[in-house]
Amino acid sequence: MAHQARKRFGQNFLQDQRVINRIIDSIAPTSADRLVEIGPGKGAITQPLLRTCGKLDVIELDRDLIQPLANKCQSAGELTIHQHDALTFDFKALAKTQKLRVVGNLPYNISTPLLFHLIDQANSIHDMFFMLQKEVVNRLAATPGARSYGRLSVIMQYHCQVTPLFDIGPEAFDPAPKVDSTFVRLIPWTKPPVTVNHYPTFEKLVKSAFAQKRKTLRNNLKGILDANAIQQTGIDPSIRAEKLTLEKFATLANQLQAV
């Protein structure tokens, strides 16, 4: 009996061979890579990755997909299946001797928390290639002043170089989602692009600055950094967070850490 996509797992299975080929070409896997796939599903990109690399770890939560996946890929190479929730998976444990290349078609309903979970382990990751909701990729790559620029943009760009690669229409999936997707590459920086003296303070400040998007820095940072302290950095307290560059967020965070 064919596996029915489960809404609670956010399953949309990739089925368009042209898109699959383009994804594999973008990743450009080699036998020297330590590859990990999140949410292999029915193995649309698992098989071609495995044929190229010879060895692959996959993380799949839906136990009903595990045996069919193992059967489908048994002649393609050495497949290790971890029946686990990617949101709590220890990626560092797989990267003891080599940094990981992480790929996947991420369920829309957990994509943002999963990205935050991955950047917490960014020291173990060489690069990441994901299919995500187009709106999420727009937020990841947004620049100051853009409508989609927010907390996710700032935090992810502090950790990674973000490069949207190409869009994928709903018809490439079964069932077809109601939104467009984008294939994106994330490369963790070896050194962050700005200097942050205390990362938890930076995180706290960015979160507070975007707490109410239509409010000014003066209002959103009230209680942690007053208007005078903001002004001392050369930043106008009456502007909104969406106008600030990554560098200016770092400046404010370092000011907060110092006061």
Beta strands, then each sheet from edge to edge (+ up, - down):
strand 1: 13-14
strand 2: 35-38
strand 3: 55-60
strand 4: 78-83
strand 5: 100-105
strand 6: 125-133
strand 7: 160-168
strand 8: 173-174
strand 9: 181-188
sheet 1: 1+ 8-
sheet 2: 4+ 3+ 2+ 5+ 6+ 9- 7+
end
